Amino acid sequence: MRIELTLQDLVRARLAAAADPMGELAASLQVLQRRDGGRNAASAAFNRWRHRVWQGLPDSASVLTWLCRPDAPIPEFLLPAAGRYDLESGLAAVLRAEPVSLKAALRTAPAERDLPAWAAALADGDPAGLPRLVQAMQEYHDLALAPGWDVVCAQVDADLGMRTQVLLHGGIDALLTGLRPKVHWTAPVLETDDGIPATLPSEGAGLLLVPTYFSVCPALVPPSPGGTPRLHYPCVRHAAHSAGFDRGARKTPGNALADLLGPTRAAALAVLAVGCSTSELAARLGVTPSAVSKHTTVLRRAGLIITHRERNTVLHSLTPLGSALLDS
């Protein structure tokens, strides 16, 4: 999907304030159903979480998996307008979805014979089933997201902190360029690598960038009337941390890892679980930036971290291999 951003859009572009519980819920349902965990590193990072959730999934989730299919746009009424950063407000907005919004969002939904009648009627614009849908969303959230919501928030906050620094030092062009490789910015066109051949209209309302922990592919979300288009993009560090979703925060690297890498590089690897710049890493480790550069060079050559430059800032984060080593 693509959108052509006007000067007015760029002036009004901004970052989300926090993790979006409705966006995370919908994206996690897509990740749950993906079958490329052995080939796609970003998807494979959720294998342990996926196994746990499938084991406890309630029957009501069949409606949710029908609505939020992999490699398909998320129905717009499930992603209410930006500014709602708590689940209760988002679910209340779903309850108020208009019949015309339901029909428009579900016009391409596949026919499913096993759906309950109230769910199938949603595609005809019948809102009577919305309370049951909201109940199913709450039950799914309690099972799949609530146990590790603090991890989600920490990772989104870390991503937002890094993007804010990029915006501060490099401006909006650097911010949009830094969303690669699955988001392509060639002014004035922003395009997502999601395989959906559609163009989102731009009305000068800006663009809200929403880092999403459970996202594997970016998604452009059309605005509600008078609202702002949104880009839900994968957290740059979500793959590195998702293996620990059910275990809470990472443990301090043990003696075995320190023996393998050396104590400073082992500590650097742990810090980079949430990603940071060279100067930030130096401050955390208590060493000079030149010493950090030497350590990150070794870690990068070993395939444990990736490094990219945004104007005058050098940013580091873990690769899936680095994440697996830290989790072992």
C-alpha positions as CSV (number, residue, x, y, z in Angstrom):
1,M,0.0,0.0,0.0
2,R,1.2,3.5,-0.7
3,I,0.4,7.1,0.2
4,E,1.5,10.3,-1.3
5,L,2.4,12.8,1.4
6,T,1.9,16.5,0.8
7,L,4.0,19.3,2.5
8,Q,1.1,19.8,4.9
9,D,1.1,16.0,5.7
10,L,4.9,16.2,6.5
11,V,4.5,19.2,8.7
12,R,1.8,17.4,10.7
13,A,3.5,14.0,10.8
14,R,4.2,12.8,14.4
15,L,4.9,9.7,16.5
16,A,2.4,7.9,18.7
17,A,2.6,8.7,22.4
18,A,2.6,5.1,23.6
19,A,1.8,1.5,22.7
20,D,-1.6,1.1,20.9
21,P,-3.5,-1.8,22.6
22,M,-6.0,-2.1,19.7
23,G,-3.3,-2.1,17.1
24,E,-1.3,-4.7,19.1
25,L,-4.3,-6.9,19.5
26,A,-5.1,-7.0,15.8
27,A,-1.4,-7.4,14.7
28,S,-0.9,-10.2,17.2
29,L,-3.9,-12.1,15.7
30,Q,-2.2,-11.9,12.3
31,V,1.1,-13.1,13.8
32,L,-0.7,-15.9,15.6
33,Q,-1.9,-17.4,12.2
34,R,1.3,-17.0,10.3
35,R,2.9,-20.3,9.2
36,D,6.3,-19.0,8.1
37,G,8.0,-19.2,11.5
38,G,10.7,-21.5,10.1
39,R,11.6,-19.1,7.2
40,N,10.9,-15.7,8.5
41,A,13.1,-14.5,11.4
42,A,10.7,-11.8,12.5
43,S,7.8,-14.3,12.6
44,A,9.8,-17.1,14.2
45,A,10.6,-14.8,17.1
46,F,7.0,-15.3,18.2
47,N,7.0,-19.2,18.0
48,R,7.0,-19.7,21.8
49,W,4.3,-17.1,22.4
50,R,2.3,-18.6,19.5
51,H,2.4,-22.1,20.9
52,R,1.2,-20.9,24.4
53,V,-1.7,-18.9,23.0
54,W,-2.9,-21.6,20.6
55,Q,-3.1,-24.0,23.6
56,G,-5.5,-21.7,25.5
57,L,-7.4,-20.0,22.7
58,P,-11.1,-19.8,23.5
59,D,-13.8,-20.7,20.9
60,S,-14.7,-17.1,20.6
61,A,-11.4,-16.3,19.0
62,S,-12.5,-17.9,15.7
63,V,-14.3,-14.7,14.9
64,L,-11.2,-12.7,15.6
65,T,-9.0,-14.8,13.4
66,W,-11.5,-14.4,10.6
67,L,-11.4,-10.7,11.0
68,C,-7.6,-10.3,11.3
69,R,-6.1,-12.6,8.6
70,P,-2.4,-12.6,7.8
71,D,-1.4,-10.6,4.7
72,A,-4.8,-8.8,4.6
73,P,-5.7,-5.3,5.7
74,I,-7.0,-5.1,9.3
75,P,-10.7,-4.0,9.3
76,E,-10.7,-0.3,10.0
77,F,-13.4,-0.4,12.7
78,L,-11.1,-2.6,14.8
79,L,-8.5,0.3,14.8
80,P,-10.4,3.3,16.2
81,A,-9.0,6.7,15.8
82,A,-5.6,7.6,17.3
83,G,-5.3,9.0,20.8
84,R,-6.8,5.9,22.6
85,Y,-3.9,4.3,24.5
86,D,-6.0,2.1,26.8
87,L,-7.9,-1.0,25.9
88,E,-11.2,0.2,27.5
89,S,-11.4,3.3,25.3
90,G,-10.6,1.2,22.2
91,L,-13.2,-1.4,22.9
92,A,-15.8,1.3,23.6
93,A,-15.1,2.8,20.2
94,V,-15.6,-0.6,18.5
95,L,-19.0,-0.9,20.2
96,R,-20.0,2.4,18.5
97,A,-19.0,1.3,15.0
98,E,-21.5,2.4,12.4
99,P,-23.2,-0.1,10.1
100,V,-21.7,1.6,7.0
101,S,-18.2,1.2,8.6
102,L,-18.8,-2.5,9.2
103,K,-20.0,-3.1,5.6
104,A,-17.1,-1.2,4.1
105,A,-14.5,-2.9,6.3
106,L,-15.8,-6.4,5.7
107,R,-16.7,-6.2,2.0
108,T,-13.8,-8.4,1.0
109,A,-14.0,-10.8,4.0
110,P,-14.1,-14.4,2.9
111,A,-17.3,-16.4,3.5
112,E,-17.0,-18.7,6.5
113,R,-19.6,-21.4,7.1
114,D,-18.5,-22.0,10.7
115,L,-19.0,-18.5,11.9
116,P,-21.8,-17.8,14.4
117,A,-24.8,-16.0,12.9
118,W,-24.1,-12.8,14.8
119,A,-20.5,-12.6,13.4
120,A,-21.6,-13.3,9.9
121,A,-24.2,-10.5,10.2
122,L,-21.4,-8.0,10.8
123,A,-20.5,-8.1,7.2
124,D,-24.0,-7.0,6.3
125,G,-23.6,-4.0,8.6
126,D,-25.6,-5.4,11.5
127,P,-24.1,-4.0,14.7
128,A,-26.1,-6.3,17.0
129,G,-23.1,-8.6,17.4
130,L,-20.6,-5.9,18.5
131,P,-21.0,-6.6,22.2
132,R,-20.1,-10.3,21.7
133,L,-17.2,-9.2,19.5
134,V,-15.9,-6.9,22.2
135,Q,-16.2,-9.6,24.8
136,A,-14.2,-12.0,22.5
137,M,-11.5,-9.3,22.1
138,Q,-11.3,-8.8,25.9
139,E,-10.9,-12.6,26.4
140,Y,-8.2,-12.8,23.8
141,H,-6.3,-9.8,25.2
142,D,-6.4,-11.4,28.7
143,L,-4.9,-14.6,27.3
144,A,-2.4,-13.4,24.7
145,L,-1.3,-9.8,25.6
146,A,-1.9,-9.1,29.2
147,P,0.8,-11.5,30.6
148,G,3.5,-9.5,28.8
149,W,2.0,-6.1,28.3
150,D,4.8,-4.5,30.3
151,V,7.3,-5.9,27.7
152,V,5.2,-4.5,24.9
153,C,5.1,-1.1,26.4
154,A,8.9,-1.1,27.2
155,Q,9.8,-2.1,23.7
156,V,7.5,0.5,22.1
157,D,8.8,3.2,24.4
158,A,12.4,2.3,23.5
159,D,11.5,2.5,19.8
160,L,9.8,5.8,20.3
161,G,12.8,7.1,22.2
162,M,15.1,6.1,19.3
163,R,12.8,7.6,16.6
164,T,12.5,10.8,18.6
165,Q,16.3,11.2,18.5
166,V,16.3,10.5,14.8
167,L,13.6,13.1,14.3
168,L,15.4,15.6,16.5
169,H,18.7,15.3,14.7
170,G,17.7,14.5,11.1
171,G,14.2,15.7,10.7
172,I,11.1,14.0,9.1
173,D,13.1,12.8,6.1
174,A,15.5,10.9,8.3
175,L,12.6,9.5,10.4
176,L,10.7,8.1,7.3
177,T,13.9,6.9,5.7
178,G,14.8,5.0,8.9
179,L,11.7,2.8,8.6
180,R,13.3,0.7,6.0
181,P,13.6,-2.1,4.9
182,K,9.8,-2.8,4.7
183,V,8.8,0.9,4.4
184,H,10.1,2.8,1.5
185,W,10.3,6.6,1.4
186,T,11.0,8.4,-1.8
187,A,9.5,11.8,-1.5
188,P,6.6,12.4,-1.8
189,V,5.6,8.7,-1.8
190,L,5.6,6.4,1.3
191,E,5.1,2.7,0.4
192,T,4.8,-0.4,2.5
193,D,6.1,-3.8,1.6
194,D,2.8,-5.6,2.4
195,G,1.8,-6.8,-1.0
196,I,-1.5,-4.9,-1.0
197,P,-1.9,-2.9,-4.3
198,A,-3.8,0.1,-3.0
199,T,-3.2,3.8,-2.7
200,L,-4.4,5.7,0.5
201,P,-5.7,9.1,-0.3
202,S,-4.0,12.0,1.4
203,E,-5.9,15.1,2.6
204,G,-3.2,17.0,4.4
205,A,-4.1,15.6,7.8
206,G,-0.6,14.4,8.6
207,L,0.6,10.9,9.4
208,L,0.8,9.2,12.8
209,L,3.7,6.7,13.1
210,V,2.8,3.8,15.5
211,P,5.5,1.3,16.5
212,T,3.9,-2.1,16.9
213,Y,5.5,-4.9,18.9
214,F,3.5,-7.7,17.2
215,S,3.9,-6.3,13.7
216,V,5.8,-8.4,11.2
217,C,4.7,-6.3,8.2
218,P,3.9,-2.5,8.2
219,A,0.3,-1.5,7.7
220,L,-1.2,1.8,6.5
221,V,-4.5,2.5,8.2
222,P,-7.0,4.9,6.4
223,P,-8.2,7.8,8.5
224,S,-11.7,8.0,10.0
225,P,-13.6,11.1,8.8
226,G,-11.6,14.1,9.9
227,G,-8.9,11.8,11.3
228,T,-5.2,11.1,10.5
229,P,-3.8,8.2,8.5
230,R,-1.6,5.9,10.5
231,L,1.4,3.8,9.7
232,H,1.7,0.8,12.1
233,Y,5.3,-0.4,11.6
234,P,7.3,-3.2,13.3
235,C,9.3,-2.1,16.3
236,V,12.9,-2.3,15.2
237,R,13.7,-4.4,18.3
238,H,10.6,-6.5,18.7
239,A,12.2,-9.6,17.2
240,A,15.1,-9.4,19.6
241,H,12.9,-9.3,22.7
242,S,9.8,-11.3,21.8
243,A,11.3,-14.6,22.8
244,G,11.2,-13.3,26.4
245,F,7.6,-12.1,26.2
246,D,6.3,-14.7,28.7
247,R,9.3,-14.4,30.9
248,G,9.4,-10.7,31.6
249,A,12.6,-8.7,31.3
250,R,15.9,-10.2,30.1
251,K,18.2,-11.6,32.7
252,T,21.7,-10.3,33.2
253,P,24.1,-12.2,30.9
254,G,25.6,-15.1,32.8
255,N,29.2,-16.2,33.2
256,A,29.1,-18.5,30.2
257,L,28.2,-15.6,27.8
258,A,30.9,-13.4,29.5
259,D,33.4,-16.1,29.0
260,L,32.5,-16.4,25.4
261,L,32.4,-12.7,24.4
262,G,34.2,-11.0,27.3
263,P,32.4,-9.2,30.1
264,T,32.1,-5.8,28.2
265,R,30.7,-7.3,25.0
266,A,28.3,-9.5,26.9
267,A,27.0,-6.5,28.8
268,A,26.8,-4.6,25.5
269,L,24.7,-7.3,24.0
270,A,22.3,-7.1,27.0
271,V,22.0,-3.3,26.6
272,L,21.3,-3.6,22.9
273,A,18.3,-5.8,23.6
274,V,16.4,-2.5,23.5
275,G,18.8,-0.8,21.0
276,C,20.6,2.5,21.4
277,S,23.2,4.8,19.9
278,T,27.0,4.5,20.3
279,S,27.1,7.4,22.8
280,E,24.2,5.9,24.8
281,L,25.9,2.5,24.9
282,A,29.1,4.1,26.0
283,A,27.3,5.8,28.9
284,R,25.6,2.6,29.9
285,L,28.8,0.6,29.9
286,G,31.0,3.3,31.4
287,V,33.5,3.2,28.6
288,T,34.6,5.7,25.9
289,P,32.8,5.9,22.5
290,S,35.9,4.7,20.7
291,A,36.0,1.6,22.9
292,V,32.3,1.0,22.1
293,S,33.0,1.3,18.4
294,K,35.6,-1.5,18.7
295,H,33.2,-3.8,20.6
296,T,30.3,-3.1,18.2
297,T,32.5,-3.9,15.3
298,V,33.3,-7.3,16.7
299,L,29.7,-8.0,17.5
300,R,28.6,-6.9,14.1
301,R,31.1,-9.1,12.3
302,A,29.9,-12.0,14.3
303,G,26.3,-11.3,13.1
304,L,25.0,-10.5,16.6
305,I,24.0,-6.9,16.0
306,I,23.1,-4.6,13.1
307,T,24.1,-1.0,12.8
308,H,22.7,1.8,10.7
309,R,23.4,5.5,10.6
310,E,20.7,8.2,10.7
311,R,22.5,11.5,9.8
312,N,24.9,12.0,12.7
313,T,23.6,9.2,14.9
314,V,24.8,5.6,14.8
315,L,22.1,3.2,16.0
316,H,22.7,-0.5,17.1
317,S,20.2,-3.3,17.7
318,L,20.3,-7.1,18.0
319,T,19.9,-9.5,15.1
320,P,17.8,-12.6,15.7
321,L,21.1,-14.5,16.2
322,G,22.2,-12.1,18.9
323,S,18.8,-12.3,20.6
324,A,18.9,-16.1,20.6
325,L,22.4,-16.1,22.1
326,L,21.3,-13.7,24.8
327,D,18.2,-15.8,25.6
328,S,20.2,-19.1,25.8
